[in-house]
Amino acid sequence: MSTEYKAWPYREANSILEKLEREQKAGLKRKSERVILETGYGPSGFPHVGTFSEVARTDYVRQALDALSDHDDALLYAFSDDMDGMRGIGLGMPHETLSEHLGKPLSDVPDPFGEHESFAAHMNAKLCSFLDAFGFDYEFKSSAEQYRSGVFDEGLTRIVEHYDAIRERCIKELREENAETWSPFLPTCEHCGRNTTTRVTGVHTEDATVSYTCDGRFNAKILSWEEMDRAKMKQAKKDSPPYWELKTRVQGCGHSGRIPVTGGGLKVGWKVDWALRWYTFGVDYEMYGKDLIESATVAADLVRIMGGEPPVGMVYEWFNDENNQSISKSKGNGVTVETWLEYGPVESLGWFVYQSPEKSKKLFTAKIAQATDQFLKDRARYGVEEEADRVNNPIHFIEQARIAEHGQVGYASDLTFGTLMNMVGVLGTDDPAVVWEMVERYDEDASKNRELIHDMIRCALAQVRDFGEEVRYEAPPEEFGPALEVFLGYLRSGEAHGETAEEIQNRAYAAAKDLELPLGGWFKAMYRLLLGQDRGPRLGTFVSLYGVDESVALIESRLAELAY
Ligand SMILES: [Zn+2]
């Protein structure tokens, strides 16, 4: 059977191969021998799942390219827009220390947490540590570093050379009054250090310099959990705690000057910036959110004007919060990478972002447990399927590093994350060793996935600690009394020792079935008795996992407590 490459990363990889073929036919000279894939990141807030997903998904495309071609050395750039000016302050940020730096490039704002050389460096380090935790092979690139080290100089010179054509393309969509003052250049004021309040007053192509005046102003939004003077109160969503929103005016210092376009004294505005990057590095592939379709079209035209070839890419849909509001970094709705990794194993995040990028997805903490269980299902399937099917399994992409190391991954257990959370609840423990001991007794193969299960236990403990549903134990309704007698009798007899979860489940089933009792009601009654909830894992799995004698003792003590 020949392998059919059906998963979406192969489709994307094919679009790269078509681009390379077109370039070859046209006899175009490439900037780089290697294929270059790029992702973008704005370091104005903590890395969001959306940021992470772009790198993860692009990495999946690179893996697919490796599978379909001999391009096994493609580079993935994680590009941080850290020369962008700080235009506001999001929730959770120390606004007292940040506000005096509003309007400056993020890379020039001191780190309010005192750990890195700048605010941007702090956020960049966060992003890198998450990417490293996942084992991605990427090259981090700071925009400010590219500008200041001269990497962008050749491209910036091109922009001056093709100034008129670039201007014409960019002002096409603008209103007349905006078109008049438009400039691709955002000089950093030599006096106050801001690059958001300067206005270009002349472009001098003869010596590639620009004149500017620092007389602009803008309103910056500061969001805070603390109450502030003159601040308005808002809510990100219903039931969430209110935050305070303060608008503050940022004003230029009045300085005028003239600086070269090269050397890092200025940056270029967003669409031109994107084009500059594509041009300089010869980027072959970049995906982007649907809000950037227009920007990408303009940037592609600009690259052509500069004499380069724009990348191919995919448009992806947004993550929304549980109220279907788009997730915003400043409001902090949705889930940060840090939060996800606290409540779910890293593989579950890879699984979640792998799923159909062109469909919008809801993202909130309850999704983490679901994604973990779906990940386990794909992992189990991967362990038993043929190679031809494996190449289209999400596991093939999200666990490539582990597969390369161990040659094989799988999951031959029926221990779900949901069950684990139930067990943690019943055990009432916060000790991972106690849970692991129980798991190992239940599944002698558990140690094969020791690392993963340990991580699942850590996350289950955190979930129960922070979101544990309220439990209310109830005695079974009278009609189920006889079935409970039968089942308890079976457990007490010791027959169940050495029986499988399946066999114990069959006996639980028969206990009600033989007495012609409704099965749904019977299992629900048992969950209410054992877990204090309406739902739970299969009873056979529960008993097998918790232990036969332990289950008898648990049932007896619950019945005694409830004076049954
Ligand atoms: Zn200034």
Residues whose N, C-alpha, C, O or C-beta is under 5 A from the ligand:
A	BS01	ZN	C189 H191 C192 G193 C214 G252 C253 G254 H255
